[in-house]
């Protein structure tokens, strides 16, 4: 089993310009960020998940949402949460021989 995690301060994502978000994240993340009134918690969550996936799987992957609106990865299981100005994410991948 591979595990990756990341923690980041939500304040790092305050007042990010659209151009920066579009450069770092995919179109789906950008669109959802705009729909969520440009909340920094959303970007912090996506960043932390992206980092956790990299630590778990060794690849950079922009997270997409499943049909229920939950973050999902093609390579592992992911989850994130935020509280107290911090965002934490974990990625887990089972290794099958």
Secondary structure, DSSP 8 states (H G I E B T S, - for coil): -EEEEEEEEGGGGTT--HHHHHHHS-HHHHHHHHHTTT-HHHHHHHHHHHHHHHHHHS-----EE-TTS-EE-SSSEEEEEEETTEEEEEEEE----
